Amino acid sequence: MSVAVDSPLEWLEADGLGGFASGMVAAPRSRRYHALLLTATTPPTGRMVLVNGFDAWVETPNGRYAITSQRYTPETVYPDGVGHIASFDSDPWPRWRFRLPDGAEVEQEIFVPAGLAAVALAWRLVEPRPRVVLRLRPFLSGRDYHALQHENPAFRSDAESSGERLVWQPYQGVPQIVSLANAVYAADPEWYRNFLYKEEQARGLDCCEDLASPGTLQWDLSAGEAIWLLAADAAGGGGLDPTRDARATLDAWRQAERARRRQPTRLHRAAAAYVVARRRGKTIIAGYPWFTDWGRDTFIAVRGLCIAAGRIDDARAILGAWAGSVSEGMLPNRFPDHGETPEFNSVDASLWYVIAVHDLLTAAAAHGQTLPAAEEDALHAAVEAILAGYAAGTRFGIRCDADGLLAAGQAGVQLTWMDAKVGDWVVTPRIGKPVEVQALWLNALAIGGRRSERWADVLARGSAAFAERFWNPARGCLFDVVDCEHHAGATDAALRPNQIFAVGGLPQALVNGERAQQVVDLVEQRLWTPLGLRSLAPGEPGYVGHYQGDVRSRDGSYHQGTVWPWLLGAFVDAWVRVRGGTAAVKREARQRFLTPLLAHLDQAGLGHVSEIADGDLPHTPRGCPFQAWSVGEALRLDQVVLRE
């Protein structure tokens, strides 16, 4: 594909441990998270940036030409390497072709081998030429991935050297950086100052950094391929076998990665980036570059990334790993980057877990798989513990009310997926009985009721109360919250997408017939965009059409009109259901809704789906360019909902 200078496209290579490499396709690094070697020291958390990037030049008999660019303050791009990009391809991993002014062409590739805290880079001449040299300066830090580095005397530039192997350790207590290259290394320490990260600047965050360069690497491209392998030495060199040279290591990694990346679709390939190791099990990274694993995101995303994609064993490992974490009926919503004290600030994460368990067991049976009895019992025990905890009452005012519906919330705590909070300001508190929480709760009761009759009465009462209390005849749709702030009869009539879960996206619909059709039609008319559903309809009080500005501005608009692609899964499922679910309806839905979303795979995070987009045209992608539940729901649509 051809790419323009300053293209918004970003690439991602994830290692399956929580670490990754990422950058711009055709522009200087624009985020503090753009790096070559970003490793998770306590997978999948404890992330540190070790190698941020590099400057590289190709020297021919006719001159010296850059193949990289950096952005410095106040607004200087140097050198002019991005202007030499002739083409780019992402299959099977990022590859650039540079066409130099004298006609020489150089191909560069970058990929991360799965399961290793490492990255591989290689360069070659497209056509043989004499006396062509590649020179490179690595940029190192050794910092928390949310932080920035500034010039300081503590940084160590010295390297241990043995054959093709170099080892740097920028700071005490930071993982060593192991380099394996068929190159000549020369120590020449320098500080490069005032790198400018435009995306951080736009987000109102610290955006300038200094990076250290310990020396230069040099290759004779005329003699063959230049190879540079990097690994974090937190666990034995990150997979760099000391008995193998750079050539043998690269060949082995390439062979393994080519085989691993043969997937049915681009969505299948993208899905693999989010499934990562956690202790003895697995979990899902919510989004790159700044999220780790969140309970809610994991249980929503696993339905598409793993179950719909046929990765049943991964789903078993993920849901099994979380099964033992139920506390007072709740599963953690987040494990912090540092420390192991979990956060339980979610009413719906545990309920999404029940839905995911249902999907797993259903899919396993469809594939002819029988889970070991102990494993299945553990999943059912977790489901029962969740229902029992919620029925009895648990943290944050979460409790089954007399009408069988689930009440939740207290001042100052954000419990639903609309969870933006700035200081003490909870932007969308939704205290009371939120509509999607009821859909999840009643579905969970139905699932639990297949093994225990104790939930039948609660399910019956709750279903009757939902039908009676949530319909808003004035607008022909569902209320977003009833019993607001725990005041009986108080309602929130804001037009939001949460009501779609009463019609689609879950095993059992709560609304059917004419009312279901009205809900779907209204959501399509007022909330649907080609990238997903708006979180609030234009014209509603508090609507914000653009997600931009400083932290307060962005968080204040996060669920006030901002588009969320992950919601498209439930919406399209509902759209298909109310039209009878025929093959013709599914084909129409695929063309009408999924095809525009798949076009987004080439618009922001290459091959992936963004976290959010602006509510107003042109629906500019925002937030994380690589988001698990966005990819997961697109995959679930493709493989399950719209499968004929």
C-alpha positions as CSV (number, residue, x, y, z in Angstrom):
1,M,0.0,0.0,0.0
2,S,1.1,3.6,-0.6
3,V,1.3,5.9,2.4
4,A,1.3,9.6,2.8
5,V,3.8,11.4,5.0
6,D,2.0,12.1,8.4
7,S,-0.4,9.3,7.7
8,P,-2.5,8.6,10.9
9,L,-1.9,4.9,10.6
10,E,-0.2,3.1,13.5
11,W,1.2,-0.4,13.6
12,L,1.3,-2.8,16.6
13,E,3.3,-5.9,17.3
14,A,2.3,-7.6,20.6
15,D,4.4,-10.2,22.4
16,G,1.6,-12.2,24.2
17,L,3.1,-11.1,27.6
18,G,1.7,-7.6,27.8
19,G,4.7,-6.0,26.0
20,F,4.7,-4.7,22.4
21,A,6.4,-2.6,19.7
22,S,4.5,0.1,18.0
23,G,4.8,3.2,15.9
24,M,3.6,5.3,13.0
25,V,3.5,3.9,9.5
26,A,4.8,7.0,7.8
27,A,5.5,9.7,10.5
28,P,7.8,10.2,13.5
29,R,6.9,8.6,16.8
30,S,3.9,10.6,18.2
31,R,3.2,8.8,21.5
32,R,5.3,8.2,24.6
33,Y,4.2,4.6,24.1
34,H,5.7,4.3,20.6
35,A,8.7,2.0,21.1
36,L,10.7,-0.9,19.7
37,L,11.1,-2.8,23.0
38,L,8.4,-2.2,25.5
39,T,8.3,-5.1,28.0
40,A,6.0,-6.3,30.8
41,T,8.2,-7.0,33.7
42,T,5.4,-8.7,35.6
43,P,3.2,-10.0,32.7
44,P,1.0,-8.4,31.7
45,T,1.8,-5.4,33.9
46,G,4.9,-3.6,35.1
47,R,5.5,-2.3,31.6
48,M,8.7,-0.5,30.8
49,V,10.1,1.2,27.7
50,L,13.6,0.0,27.1
51,V,14.3,0.9,23.5
52,N,12.3,3.8,22.2
53,G,13.5,3.9,18.6
54,F,16.4,4.7,16.4
55,D,17.9,7.0,13.7
56,A,19.2,5.2,10.6
57,W,21.0,6.3,7.4
58,V,22.0,4.5,4.3
59,E,25.3,5.5,2.7
60,T,25.9,4.8,-1.0
61,P,28.7,6.1,-3.3
62,N,26.3,8.9,-4.2
63,G,25.4,10.2,-0.7
64,R,24.0,9.7,2.7
65,Y,20.2,9.3,3.0
66,A,18.0,9.0,6.1
67,I,15.3,6.3,6.4
68,T,13.9,7.6,9.7
69,S,12.5,10.8,11.0
70,Q,12.1,12.3,14.5
71,R,10.0,15.2,15.7
72,Y,11.6,17.7,18.1
73,T,10.3,20.8,19.8
74,P,9.0,23.3,18.9
75,E,8.0,21.6,15.7
76,T,10.9,20.3,13.8
77,V,11.0,17.0,11.8
78,Y,14.5,15.7,11.2
79,P,15.9,13.9,9.3
80,D,13.8,13.4,6.2
81,G,13.5,9.6,6.2
82,V,9.7,9.4,6.0
83,G,9.9,11.2,2.6
84,H,11.8,8.3,1.2
85,I,9.0,5.7,1.9
86,A,7.9,4.2,-1.4
87,S,5.5,1.6,0.0
88,F,4.4,-0.2,3.1
89,D,2.9,-3.6,3.7
90,S,1.6,-5.1,6.9
91,D,1.3,-8.7,5.8
92,P,2.6,-10.8,7.6
93,W,4.2,-7.9,9.6
94,P,5.2,-4.3,9.1
95,R,7.5,-3.9,6.1
96,W,8.7,-0.6,4.5
97,R,10.4,0.0,1.2
98,F,12.5,3.1,1.0
99,R,13.5,4.5,-2.5
100,L,16.5,6.7,-2.1
101,P,17.4,9.7,-4.4
102,D,20.1,7.7,-6.2
103,G,17.7,4.9,-7.1
104,A,18.8,2.5,-4.4
105,E,15.9,0.7,-2.6
106,V,16.0,-0.7,0.9
107,E,13.4,-2.9,2.6
108,Q,12.9,-2.8,6.3
109,E,10.8,-5.2,8.4
110,I,9.9,-5.3,12.1
111,F,8.1,-8.1,14.0
112,V,7.7,-9.4,17.5
113,P,7.9,-13.1,18.1
114,A,5.0,-14.4,20.2
115,G,5.8,-15.3,23.8
116,L,9.1,-13.5,23.9
117,A,10.0,-10.1,25.3
118,A,11.9,-9.3,22.1
119,V,11.7,-7.7,18.7
120,A,13.4,-8.4,15.3
121,L,14.4,-5.9,12.7
122,A,16.0,-6.5,9.3
123,W,17.1,-4.5,6.3
124,R,18.1,-5.6,2.8
125,L,18.8,-4.2,-0.6
126,V,16.0,-4.8,-3.0
127,E,18.6,-5.0,-5.9
128,P,22.3,-5.7,-5.3
129,R,24.6,-2.7,-5.2
130,P,28.2,-2.2,-4.2
131,R,29.4,-0.2,-1.2
132,V,26.0,0.4,0.5
133,V,26.3,0.8,4.3
134,L,23.5,1.1,6.9
135,R,24.3,3.1,10.1
136,L,22.0,3.2,13.1
137,R,21.8,4.9,16.5
138,P,19.5,3.3,19.0
139,F,17.5,5.5,21.5
140,L,17.3,4.1,25.0
141,S,15.4,5.0,28.1
142,G,14.4,2.4,30.8
143,R,11.3,4.0,32.2
144,D,7.7,3.3,33.1
145,Y,5.7,3.3,29.9
146,H,3.4,6.1,31.2
147,A,6.4,8.3,32.2
148,L,9.0,10.3,30.2
149,Q,12.8,10.4,30.6
150,H,15.0,13.5,30.8
151,E,18.7,13.8,30.6
152,N,20.3,12.7,33.8
153,P,23.7,11.6,35.1
154,A,22.4,8.2,36.4
155,F,21.9,6.8,32.9
156,R,24.5,4.2,32.0
157,S,25.6,4.0,28.3
158,D,28.4,1.4,28.7
159,A,27.8,-2.0,27.1
160,E,29.0,-5.5,27.7
161,S,30.2,-6.9,24.4
162,S,30.7,-10.5,23.3
163,G,30.7,-11.3,19.5
164,E,27.4,-10.3,18.1
165,R,25.9,-9.7,21.5
166,L,25.7,-6.4,23.4
167,V,24.1,-5.8,26.8
168,W,23.0,-2.4,28.1
169,Q,21.5,-1.7,31.5
170,P,20.4,1.9,31.6
171,Y,19.5,2.0,35.3
172,Q,19.9,-0.2,38.3
173,G,16.8,-2.4,38.8
174,V,15.8,-2.0,35.1
175,P,15.9,-5.1,32.9
176,Q,19.0,-5.4,30.8
177,I,18.7,-4.7,27.1
178,V,20.2,-7.5,25.0
179,S,21.2,-6.8,21.4
180,L,22.1,-9.5,18.9
181,A,23.3,-8.1,15.5
182,N,25.5,-9.0,12.6
183,A,26.9,-5.5,12.9
184,V,29.9,-3.6,14.0
185,Y,29.3,-1.6,17.2
186,A,31.1,1.6,18.2
187,A,30.5,3.3,21.6
188,D,29.7,6.9,21.1
189,P,27.3,8.1,23.9
190,E,25.1,11.1,23.2
191,W,21.9,12.6,24.6
192,Y,19.2,13.5,22.0
193,R,17.0,16.1,23.6
194,N,13.4,17.5,23.2
195,F,11.6,14.8,21.3
196,L,8.0,16.0,20.8
197,Y,5.1,13.6,21.0
198,K,2.2,15.2,19.2
199,E,-0.5,12.8,20.5
200,E,0.5,13.5,24.1
201,Q,0.5,17.2,23.3
202,A,-3.0,17.0,21.9
203,R,-4.2,15.1,25.0
204,G,-2.9,17.9,27.3
205,L,-0.2,15.7,28.8
206,D,3.6,16.0,29.2
207,C,4.9,15.6,25.7
208,C,8.7,16.2,25.6
209,E,11.4,13.6,26.2
210,D,15.2,13.2,26.1
211,L,16.7,9.9,25.0
212,A,20.2,8.4,25.3
213,S,22.0,6.9,22.4
214,P,25.0,4.8,23.6
215,G,26.7,4.3,20.2
216,T,26.3,3.2,16.6
217,L,25.7,0.0,14.7
218,Q,27.0,-0.5,11.2
219,W,26.2,-3.1,8.5
220,D,27.5,-3.7,5.0
221,L,24.2,-4.1,3.1
222,S,26.0,-5.0,0.0
223,A,27.2,-8.2,1.7
224,G,23.8,-9.3,2.8
225,E,20.8,-8.7,5.1
226,A,21.3,-6.5,8.2
227,I,19.9,-8.1,11.3
228,W,19.2,-6.5,14.7
229,L,17.4,-8.4,17.4
230,L,16.5,-6.9,20.8
231,A,15.3,-8.6,24.0
232,A,14.6,-7.7,27.6
233,D,16.7,-9.8,29.9
234,A,14.0,-10.0,32.6
235,A,13.7,-13.7,31.9
236,G,16.9,-15.2,30.4
237,G,17.5,-12.9,27.5
238,G,13.9,-12.7,26.3
239,G,14.4,-15.8,24.1
240,L,17.8,-15.0,22.6
241,D,19.5,-18.4,22.7
242,P,23.2,-17.8,23.4
243,T,24.1,-20.7,21.2
244,R,22.5,-19.1,18.1
245,D,23.8,-16.2,16.1
246,A,21.6,-13.4,14.7
247,R,21.1,-15.2,11.4
248,A,19.9,-18.5,12.9
249,T,17.7,-16.7,15.5
250,L,16.0,-14.5,12.9
251,D,15.4,-17.5,10.6
252,A,13.8,-19.5,13.4
253,W,11.6,-16.6,14.5
254,R,10.5,-15.8,11.0
255,Q,9.5,-19.4,10.3
256,A,7.5,-19.7,13.6
257,E,5.8,-16.3,13.1
258,R,4.8,-17.0,9.4
259,A,3.1,-20.2,10.5
260,R,1.4,-18.6,13.5
261,R,0.0,-15.7,11.5
262,R,-1.7,-17.8,8.9
263,Q,-5.3,-16.9,10.1
264,P,-8.7,-17.1,8.3
265,T,-9.2,-13.3,8.4
266,R,-7.5,-10.1,9.5
267,L,-9.7,-10.0,12.5
268,H,-8.5,-13.4,13.6
269,R,-4.9,-12.2,13.3
270,A,-5.7,-9.0,15.3
271,A,-7.4,-11.0,18.0
272,A,-4.2,-12.8,18.9
273,A,-2.6,-9.5,20.0
274,Y,-4.9,-9.2,23.0
275,V,-4.7,-12.7,24.5
276,V,-1.7,-12.6,27.0
277,A,-0.2,-14.6,29.9
278,R,-1.1,-13.8,33.5
279,R,0.6,-16.1,36.0
280,R,-0.5,-19.6,35.2
281,G,-3.5,-18.6,33.1
282,K,-4.3,-16.1,30.5
283,T,-6.1,-12.8,30.3
284,I,-7.0,-10.1,27.7
285,I,-5.4,-6.7,27.3
286,A,-8.2,-4.2,27.0
287,G,-6.4,-2.0,24.6
288,Y,-3.0,-0.8,23.3
289,P,-1.0,1.2,24.0
290,W,-2.1,2.2,27.6
291,F,-4.7,-0.3,29.0
292,T,-3.9,-3.5,30.8
293,D,-6.4,-6.2,31.6
294,W,-9.8,-5.1,33.0
295,G,-12.5,-7.6,34.1
296,R,-15.4,-6.0,32.2
297,D,-13.4,-5.7,28.9
298,T,-12.0,-9.2,29.3
299,F,-15.4,-10.8,29.6
300,I,-17.0,-8.9,26.8
301,A,-14.0,-9.3,24.5
302,V,-13.4,-13.0,25.1
303,R,-16.8,-13.8,23.4
304,G,-15.4,-12.6,20.1
305,L,-11.6,-12.8,20.4
306,C,-11.6,-16.4,21.6
307,I,-15.0,-18.1,21.6
308,A,-16.3,-16.9,18.3
309,A,-12.8,-17.2,16.8
310,G,-12.6,-20.9,17.7
311,R,-9.9,-20.4,20.3
312,I,-11.8,-22.4,22.9
313,D,-8.7,-23.4,24.9
314,D,-7.7,-19.8,25.3
315,A,-11.2,-18.9,26.5
316,R,-11.0,-21.8,29.0
317,A,-7.7,-20.5,30.3
318,I,-9.0,-17.0,30.7
319,L,-12.3,-17.8,32.4
320,G,-10.7,-20.5,34.5
321,A,-8.1,-18.1,35.7
322,W,-10.7,-15.6,36.8
323,A,-13.0,-18.2,38.4
324,G,-11.3,-18.2,41.7
325,S,-11.4,-14.4,42.1
326,V,-15.0,-14.0,43.1
327,S,-15.3,-11.9,46.2
328,E,-18.7,-11.2,47.7
329,G,-20.3,-12.0,44.4
330,M,-17.9,-9.6,42.5
331,L,-15.0,-10.1,40.2
332,P,-12.3,-7.5,40.0
333,N,-12.6,-4.9,37.3
334,R,-9.0,-4.0,37.3
335,F,-5.6,-5.2,38.6
336,P,-3.4,-2.1,38.9
337,D,-0.1,-1.8,37.0
338,H,1.7,-1.8,40.3
339,G,0.7,-3.9,43.3
340,E,-1.8,-6.6,43.4
341,T,-4.8,-5.1,45.2
342,P,-7.7,-5.5,42.8
343,E,-10.4,-2.9,42.3
344,F,-14.1,-4.0,42.3
345,N,-15.7,-0.8,41.0
346,S,-18.0,-2.5,38.5
347,V,-21.6,-3.8,38.7
348,D,-21.5,-5.5,35.3
349,A,-18.1,-7.2,35.0
350,S,-19.3,-10.2,37.0
351,L,-22.5,-10.4,35.0
352,W,-20.5,-10.3,31.7
353,Y,-18.5,-13.2,33.2
354,V,-21.7,-15.3,33.5
355,I,-22.5,-14.5,29.8
356,A,-19.0,-15.5,28.7
357,V,-19.2,-18.8,30.6
358,H,-22.5,-19.5,28.9
359,D,-21.0,-18.8,25.5
360,L,-17.9,-20.9,26.3
361,L,-19.9,-24.0,27.3
362,T,-22.3,-23.6,24.4
363,A,-19.4,-23.3,21.9
364,A,-17.5,-26.2,23.5
365,A,-20.5,-28.4,23.1
366,A,-21.0,-27.3,19.5
367,H,-17.3,-28.2,18.8
368,G,-17.8,-31.6,20.4
369,Q,-15.6,-30.7,23.4
370,T,-16.2,-31.9,26.9
371,L,-14.6,-29.9,29.6
372,P,-13.0,-31.8,32.5
373,A,-15.6,-32.1,35.3
374,A,-13.5,-30.1,37.8
375,E,-13.0,-27.3,35.3
376,E,-16.7,-27.1,34.5
377,D,-17.6,-27.3,38.1
378,A,-15.3,-24.3,38.9
379,L,-17.0,-22.2,36.2
380,H,-20.5,-23.1,37.5
381,A,-19.4,-22.4,41.1
382,A,-18.2,-19.0,40.1
383,V,-21.5,-18.3,38.4
384,E,-23.5,-19.4,41.4
385,A,-21.3,-17.3,43.7
386,I,-21.9,-14.2,41.6
387,L,-25.7,-14.7,41.6
388,A,-25.7,-15.4,45.3
389,G,-23.6,-12.5,46.2
390,Y,-25.7,-10.1,44.1
391,A,-28.9,-11.5,45.5
392,A,-27.8,-11.0,49.1
393,G,-26.3,-7.6,48.5
394,T,-22.6,-6.6,48.1
395,R,-20.3,-3.6,47.7
396,F,-21.5,-0.2,46.4
397,G,-25.2,-0.8,47.1
398,I,-25.4,-3.6,44.6
399,R,-28.4,-5.8,45.6
400,C,-31.5,-7.6,44.2
401,D,-34.5,-5.4,45.0
402,A,-37.9,-6.6,45.9
403,D,-39.1,-6.3,42.3
404,G,-36.4,-8.8,41.2
405,L,-34.3,-6.1,39.5
406,L,-30.7,-5.2,40.4
407,A,-30.1,-1.9,42.1
408,A,-26.6,-0.5,42.3
409,G,-24.6,2.6,43.0
410,Q,-23.5,5.1,45.6
411,A,-22.2,8.6,45.3
412,G,-18.7,9.1,44.0
413,V,-18.4,5.6,42.5
414,Q,-18.7,4.7,38.8
415,L,-20.1,1.2,38.4
416,T,-21.4,0.8,34.8
417,W,-19.3,0.7,31.6
418,M,-20.0,4.4,31.3
419,D,-17.3,4.9,34.0
420,A,-15.6,8.2,33.3
421,K,-14.5,10.0,36.4
422,V,-12.4,13.2,36.8
423,G,-11.3,13.8,40.4
424,D,-14.6,13.6,42.4
425,W,-16.8,14.2,39.3
426,V,-18.5,11.0,38.1
427,V,-19.7,12.1,34.7
428,T,-22.4,9.5,34.2
429,P,-23.2,8.1,37.7
430,R,-26.3,6.1,36.6
431,I,-27.2,5.2,40.1
432,G,-30.3,3.1,40.5
433,K,-31.3,0.4,38.0
434,P,-29.5,0.9,34.7
435,V,-31.1,-0.8,31.7
436,E,-28.2,-2.9,30.4
437,V,-27.5,-4.1,34.0
438,Q,-31.0,-5.5,34.2
439,A,-30.6,-7.2,30.8
440,L,-27.3,-8.8,32.1
441,W,-28.8,-9.7,35.5
442,L,-31.9,-11.4,34.1
443,N,-29.8,-13.2,31.5
444,A,-27.5,-14.4,34.3
445,L,-30.4,-15.6,36.3
446,A,-31.7,-17.6,33.4
447,I,-28.2,-19.1,32.9
448,G,-27.9,-19.9,36.5
449,G,-31.4,-21.3,36.6
450,R,-30.5,-24.1,34.3
451,R,-28.6,-25.7,37.2
452,S,-30.5,-24.3,40.2
453,E,-34.2,-23.7,40.6
454,R,-33.6,-21.1,43.3
455,W,-33.3,-18.4,40.7
456,A,-36.6,-19.0,38.9
457,D,-38.7,-16.8,41.2
458,V,-36.3,-13.9,41.0
459,L,-36.1,-14.2,37.3
460,A,-39.9,-14.2,36.9
461,R,-40.3,-11.1,39.2
462,G,-37.5,-9.3,37.5
463,S,-38.7,-10.0,34.0
464,A,-42.2,-8.8,34.9
465,A,-40.9,-5.6,36.5
466,F,-38.6,-4.9,33.6
467,A,-41.5,-5.2,31.1
468,E,-43.7,-2.9,33.3
469,R,-41.2,-0.3,34.4
470,F,-38.7,0.3,31.6
471,W,-40.9,1.2,28.6
472,N,-41.0,4.9,27.9
473,P,-44.1,5.5,25.7
474,A,-43.3,9.1,25.2
475,R,-40.2,8.3,23.2
476,G,-41.0,4.8,22.1
477,C,-38.0,3.3,23.7
478,L,-36.6,2.2,27.0
479,F,-35.5,4.4,29.9
480,D,-31.8,4.4,30.5
481,V,-32.2,4.1,34.3
482,V,-35.2,3.7,36.6
483,D,-35.3,4.4,40.3
484,C,-32.6,7.0,39.7
485,E,-30.5,7.7,42.8
486,H,-32.5,4.9,44.5
487,H,-35.7,7.1,44.4
488,A,-38.6,4.9,43.6
489,G,-40.2,5.9,40.3
490,A,-37.6,8.4,39.2
491,T,-36.5,7.8,35.6
492,D,-33.7,8.9,33.2
493,A,-35.0,9.2,29.7
494,A,-31.7,10.2,28.0
495,L,-31.4,8.5,24.6
496,R,-28.4,6.2,25.1
497,P,-27.4,2.9,23.5
498,N,-27.6,0.8,26.7
499,Q,-31.2,-0.2,25.9
500,I,-30.0,-2.2,22.9
501,F,-28.9,-5.0,25.2
502,A,-32.5,-5.7,26.1
503,V,-33.0,-6.7,22.4
504,G,-29.7,-8.0,21.2
505,G,-26.2,-9.0,22.2
506,L,-27.2,-11.4,25.0
507,P,-28.6,-14.9,24.9
508,Q,-32.1,-13.9,25.9
509,A,-34.0,-10.8,24.7
510,L,-36.1,-8.9,27.3
511,V,-38.1,-6.9,24.7
512,N,-39.7,-8.5,21.6
513,G,-42.2,-7.7,18.9
514,E,-43.2,-4.1,18.1
515,R,-41.4,-2.6,21.1
516,A,-38.2,-4.3,20.1
517,Q,-38.6,-3.0,16.5
518,Q,-39.1,0.6,17.9
519,V,-36.0,0.4,20.0
520,V,-33.8,-0.8,17.1
521,D,-35.2,1.7,14.7
522,L,-34.7,4.6,17.1
523,V,-31.1,3.5,17.9
524,E,-30.3,3.3,14.2
525,Q,-31.8,6.7,13.5
526,R,-30.2,8.6,16.3
527,L,-27.2,6.6,17.6
528,W,-25.7,4.5,14.8
529,T,-22.6,5.6,12.8
530,P,-20.4,3.6,10.5
531,L,-18.0,3.1,13.4
532,G,-20.5,2.1,16.1
533,L,-23.1,3.7,18.4
534,R,-23.0,7.1,19.9
535,S,-23.1,7.0,23.7
536,L,-25.7,9.8,23.7
537,A,-27.9,11.1,20.9
538,P,-27.2,14.5,19.3
539,G,-29.5,17.1,20.8
540,E,-29.7,15.5,24.2
541,P,-28.6,17.6,27.1
542,G,-24.9,17.3,27.6
543,Y,-24.1,15.9,24.1
544,V,-20.5,16.5,23.0
545,G,-19.7,15.7,19.4
546,H,-15.9,15.7,19.6
547,Y,-13.6,13.8,21.9
548,Q,-10.6,16.1,22.3
549,G,-8.7,18.5,24.6
550,D,-7.3,18.0,28.1
551,V,-8.1,15.2,30.5
552,R,-11.2,16.8,31.9
553,S,-12.5,17.7,28.5
554,R,-12.0,14.2,27.1
555,D,-13.3,12.3,30.1
556,G,-16.3,14.7,30.2
557,S,-17.2,13.7,26.6
558,Y,-16.2,10.0,26.9
559,H,-19.8,8.8,27.3
560,Q,-21.7,12.0,26.2
561,G,-21.9,11.3,22.5
562,T,-18.6,9.6,21.7
563,V,-19.0,6.6,19.4
564,W,-18.1,3.1,20.7
565,P,-17.5,0.4,18.0
566,W,-18.0,-2.4,20.5
567,L,-21.7,-1.6,20.8
568,L,-22.2,-2.5,17.2
569,G,-22.2,-6.2,18.1
570,A,-25.3,-5.9,20.2
571,F,-27.0,-3.5,17.8
572,V,-26.5,-5.6,14.7
573,D,-27.6,-8.7,16.6
574,A,-30.8,-6.8,17.6
575,W,-31.3,-5.5,14.1
576,V,-31.1,-9.1,12.7
577,R,-33.4,-10.5,15.4
578,V,-36.2,-8.1,14.9
579,R,-36.1,-8.8,11.1
580,G,-36.4,-12.6,11.6
581,G,-32.7,-13.6,11.3
582,T,-32.9,-15.0,7.8
583,A,-29.9,-15.5,5.5
584,A,-31.1,-12.5,3.4
585,V,-31.4,-10.3,6.5
586,K,-27.9,-11.3,7.6
587,R,-26.4,-10.5,4.2
588,E,-28.0,-7.1,4.3
589,A,-26.7,-6.4,7.8
590,R,-23.2,-7.5,6.8
591,Q,-23.2,-5.1,3.9
592,R,-24.9,-2.3,5.8
593,F,-23.1,-2.4,9.1
594,L,-20.1,-4.7,9.2
595,T,-18.5,-3.7,5.9
596,P,-18.1,0.0,6.9
597,L,-16.6,-1.1,10.2
598,L,-14.1,-3.4,8.5
599,A,-13.0,-0.5,6.3
600,H,-11.8,1.1,9.5
601,L,-9.1,-1.7,9.7
602,D,-7.0,0.6,7.4
603,Q,-7.8,3.9,9.1
604,A,-6.1,4.2,12.5
605,G,-4.6,1.1,14.2
606,L,-3.7,-0.9,11.2
607,G,-5.6,-4.2,11.1
608,H,-7.5,-3.3,14.3
609,V,-10.6,-1.4,15.5
610,S,-10.3,1.8,17.6
611,E,-11.7,2.3,21.1
612,I,-13.8,5.3,20.2
613,A,-14.6,7.9,17.6
614,D,-16.1,11.4,17.5
615,G,-19.9,11.5,17.6
616,D,-20.0,14.2,14.9
617,L,-18.8,13.8,11.3
618,P,-16.3,12.7,10.1
619,H,-16.3,10.4,13.1
620,T,-12.5,10.7,13.6
621,P,-11.1,7.7,15.5
622,R,-9.9,8.5,19.0
623,G,-8.7,6.8,22.1
624,C,-6.7,3.6,21.9
625,P,-6.2,2.7,18.2
626,F,-6.1,-1.0,19.2
627,Q,-9.1,-2.0,21.4
628,A,-9.9,-5.6,22.4
629,W,-13.7,-5.4,22.7
630,S,-14.0,-3.5,19.5
631,V,-12.1,-6.2,17.6
632,G,-13.9,-8.9,19.6
633,E,-17.4,-7.7,18.7
634,A,-16.5,-7.3,15.1
635,L,-15.2,-10.9,15.1
636,R,-18.3,-12.1,16.9
637,L,-20.5,-10.4,14.3
638,D,-18.5,-11.9,11.4
639,Q,-18.3,-15.4,12.8
640,V,-21.5,-15.9,14.8
641,V,-24.2,-13.2,14.5
642,L,-24.0,-12.9,10.7
643,R,-22.9,-16.4,9.9
644,E,-25.4,-18.0,7.5
